[in-house]
């Protein structure tokens, strides 16, 4: 298969490359998740993640634009971040510490952060 500009454009529409670079550069300024939501396939993790978001919890960043997995799974541990799985860079999937501080000041409490 040949690589054409249209192929490259379709790949860019499925991913978020500039946001990934920004998140990688700001890793030291990001929070760790407060808890992990673990479960097998078809055990209700998507429903639980949606319920947690309704309660005000914040899900992780996903590099792929996937309807059911956005704000639920980070896809970090399967190597979707340039094939890199380093514990120090795991925080790139989560909000900035400044954002969390502003939410605490504005709403009076810090929201919980999770990864499923």
C-alpha positions as CSV (number, residue, x, y, z in Angstrom):
1,X,0.0,0.0,0.0
2,X,1.2,3.5,-0.8
3,X,1.1,6.3,1.6
4,X,-0.8,9.3,0.3
5,X,-1.7,12.7,1.9
6,X,-5.2,11.4,2.3
7,X,-4.0,8.4,4.3
8,X,-1.9,10.6,6.5
9,X,-4.9,13.0,7.0
10,X,-7.1,10.0,8.0
11,X,-4.6,8.9,10.6
12,X,-4.5,12.5,12.0
13,X,-8.3,12.5,12.3
14,X,-8.2,9.3,14.4
15,X,-5.5,10.5,16.8
16,X,-4.6,13.7,18.6
17,X,-0.9,14.1,17.9
18,X,-0.5,17.8,19.0
19,X,-2.3,17.1,22.3
20,X,-0.1,14.1,22.9
21,X,3.1,16.2,22.5
22,X,1.7,18.8,24.8
23,X,0.8,16.2,27.4
24,X,4.2,14.6,27.1
25,X,5.9,17.9,27.7
26,X,3.8,18.7,30.8
27,X,4.1,15.3,32.5
28,X,5.8,16.7,35.7
29,X,2.8,19.1,36.2
30,X,0.1,16.5,36.0
31,X,-1.7,14.4,38.7
32,X,-1.8,10.7,39.2
33,X,-5.2,8.9,39.2
34,X,-6.9,8.5,42.6
35,X,-8.1,5.0,41.7
36,X,-8.2,2.5,38.9
37,X,-11.4,0.8,37.6
38,X,-10.4,-2.7,36.7
39,X,-12.5,-5.4,35.0
40,X,-12.8,-7.9,32.2
41,X,-14.6,-7.3,29.0
42,X,-18.3,-7.0,29.3
43,X,-18.3,-6.6,33.1
44,X,-19.8,-3.1,33.2
45,X,-16.6,-0.9,33.3
46,X,-18.0,1.4,30.6
47,X,-21.3,1.9,32.5
48,X,-19.4,2.4,35.8
49,X,-17.1,5.0,34.1
50,X,-20.1,6.8,32.7
51,X,-21.7,6.9,36.2
52,X,-18.4,8.2,37.8
53,X,-18.2,11.0,35.2
54,X,-21.9,11.9,36.0
55,X,-20.8,12.2,39.6
56,X,-18.0,14.6,38.7
57,X,-15.0,12.3,38.4
58,X,-12.5,13.0,35.7
59,X,-11.5,10.2,33.3
60,X,-8.2,9.9,31.4
61,X,-7.1,11.3,28.1
62,X,-7.2,8.8,25.2
63,X,-5.0,9.2,22.1
64,X,-7.5,7.6,19.9
65,X,-10.9,9.1,19.1
66,X,-13.1,6.1,20.2
67,X,-16.7,6.8,21.0
68,X,-17.1,4.4,24.0
69,X,-13.5,4.6,25.3
70,X,-12.9,8.4,25.3
71,X,-12.6,9.6,28.9
72,X,-12.7,6.0,30.1
73,X,-9.5,4.2,29.1
74,X,-6.1,5.8,28.7
75,X,-4.7,2.9,26.5
76,X,-1.4,3.7,28.1
77,X,-0.3,0.2,29.2
78,X,-0.8,-1.3,25.7
79,X,1.7,1.1,24.2
80,X,-0.4,3.6,22.2
81,X,1.8,6.5,23.1
82,X,4.6,6.0,20.5
83,X,5.2,2.5,21.8
84,X,6.3,3.9,25.2
85,X,5.2,2.4,28.4
86,X,7.2,4.2,31.1
87,X,5.8,4.7,34.6
88,X,7.0,8.3,34.7
89,X,5.0,9.2,31.7
90,X,1.7,7.7,32.8
91,X,0.6,11.0,34.2
92,X,0.4,12.4,30.7
93,X,-3.1,10.9,30.6
94,X,-4.5,13.0,33.4
95,X,-5.3,16.7,34.2
96,X,-2.8,19.4,35.1
97,X,-2.2,20.1,38.8
98,X,-3.2,23.7,38.1
99,X,-6.5,22.6,36.6
100,X,-7.2,20.5,39.7
101,X,-6.4,23.3,42.0
102,X,-8.6,25.7,40.1
103,X,-11.5,23.2,40.3
104,X,-11.0,22.9,44.0
105,X,-11.1,26.7,44.4
106,X,-14.0,27.2,42.1
107,X,-16.2,24.2,43.2
108,X,-14.9,23.8,46.8
109,X,-13.7,20.3,46.4
110,X,-11.2,18.4,44.3
111,X,-12.7,15.9,41.8
112,X,-11.5,12.4,41.8
113,X,-9.5,11.2,38.8
114,X,-9.7,7.6,37.5
115,X,-8.5,5.3,34.8
116,X,-10.5,2.3,33.6
